[in-house]
């Protein structure tokens, strides 16, 4: 988040473990054709569940994210309902800060 703050972006921060996103929000944000972009593949839970070897449906992935918010790729940056980034990506952040 320091990257965006360094660019003067005002942030409202939430601890996803304490305030996980709703199923409705995840349903809107998660693209089934790219589930790996939304899951935290570095999470111990991801590895323990051997999720890399499984082919998940969108519903299964969201069920897991709700059950264990540590499976959500962080940070989750929402600029508006159509501009969302899961995980750190400087190029995407730069595009996000432009009107």
C-alpha positions, 0 to 999 in steps of 0.5 A: 500500500506504500506504493499507492500512498507514495503517489498521493492516493488516499486509502481506506484500509480493511483487515480482510481477516477481520472484515472479509469481503461479502460473497456478493462482492466476490461474485462480482469481482472474481473471474472464473477464467482466471481464478489463480489471479484471485487466490493467494498461492503463497498462503500456507492454507493454499499449499496445505489444501493442495489447491494448485493441483485442483481445478476449482470452480468459481463457486468453490474458490469463493467458498474457500475465500469466505471460509479462509480469507487468507486465501484472498490475494492481497492487497485487494484494491477497489477504486470503483466497482469496475476497477479492482486489483488483487495483489501488487502490480505496479503497472496496474496501480499506475493505470488505476491512479489515472482518471 
